[in-house]
Amino acid sequence: MSTHTIFILGLILFDGVAVGLAIWQYWTVRPTKQDGNDEASALARASAKDPGHPEG
């Protein structure tokens, strides 16, 4: 094999590993549908009562 072929194969391998790592990272942090955490956060509940600025 020539050095160009080895370089291209190494580049393809590196890109494949990088894409695989990105997919794995996304898969571990993605929200699940069975989480059951549908309650609004305290910040969202407070913002409906107090918008934080005067009207007028």
Secondary structure, DSSP 8 states (H G I E B T S, - for coil): --HHHHHHHHHHHHHHHHHHHHHHHHHHHS--TT----S--HHHHHHHH--SS---
